[in-house]
Amino acid sequence: MQSKKFYESLGKSKLKEPRERLDPKNAFLIKRYSLSGKKILDLGCGKGDLSYEFAKRKNEVVAIDGSESMLDYAKTRNSHPNIQYVLLDIEELKLKQKFDLILAINSLVHIKTLGPIFVKIHKLLKKDLKFILCFPHPLQDIEDINNYSKEKIIRTETKYGVVKQYYRPIEFYINNLIQSNFRLTKAYEFPARKPDFFIVESQ
Ligand SMILES: C[S@@+](CC[C@H](N)C(=O)[O-])C[C@H]1O[C@@H](n2cnc3c(N)ncnc32)[C@H](O)[C@@H]1O
């Protein structure tokens, strides 16, 4: 897993801090997908805030993350009988059960090759059910608009260490989804007033 050291340090330090409010994009998602009685897979669940919100609404959640300390946070602050937290690299994804909803919220940005992962995700979904992919909007911090469509790696120095993210245009995600047999059903530019995240719903 890339940027593992960053997430190990982030998870440890967040556990020493007071709990934060639910991130606005996660609040938007929980409002938009107000389900209950469903089986949900959260890929790259991080602190587990979103998994917890779905679990509270009587959904059964399998939440996976590749960072032990992010999962320590999740198990300490967001434990719930309806959630199973699993330490697993998304690139090694192997699960036998099928799901009603799969989420990959700002987690695949750390993974270089997405096609094979999308194919696996498609197979893990029950027929005609939804995959919600959220990634940083490419216009979020663009420095040179003439390089909009050029994929690149962004390395950011933070107090938790260096984090590496793949910058890619929207067509990269959309075309990879289509090539992996997904049918796009909805898109949101979140929040609407400025580019921050792009959310695609597909089935
Ligand atoms: C930016 S955080 C997002 C967390 C959460 N989904 C949210 O939106 O609040 C990205 C998470 O993805 C996890 N992650 C990154 N690459 C991963 C991989 N290859 N396998 C499993 N988890 C990964 C990180 O450990 C981190 O917890």
The ligand as a Gaussian input file, in Angstrom:
#p B3LYP/6-31G(d) Opt

LIG

0 1
 C       -8.189000       9.927000       2.469000
 S       -8.516000       8.543000       3.487000
 C      -10.263000       8.390000       3.240000
 C      -10.965000       7.703000       4.363000
 C      -12.478000       7.617000       4.264000
 N      -12.903000       6.813000       3.139000
 C      -13.102000       8.988000       4.218000
 O      -13.429000       9.478000       3.136000
 O      -13.256000       9.610000       5.277000
 C       -7.890000       7.203000       2.514000
 C       -7.893000       5.866000       3.238000
 O       -7.601000       4.841000       2.279000
 C       -6.699000       3.923000       2.867000
 N       -5.940000       3.282000       1.778000
 C       -5.134000       3.885000       0.856000
 N       -4.616000       2.971000       0.013000
 C       -5.119000       1.766000       0.412000
 C       -4.950000       0.439000      -0.056000
 N       -4.171000       0.147000      -1.114000
 N       -5.603000      -0.561000       0.589000
 C       -6.390000      -0.294000       1.669000
 N       -6.587000       0.944000       2.161000
 C       -5.957000       1.964000       1.535000
 C       -5.829000       4.745000       3.789000
 O       -5.241000       3.964000       4.801000
 C       -6.839000       5.753000       4.334000
 O       -7.426000       5.308000       5.522000

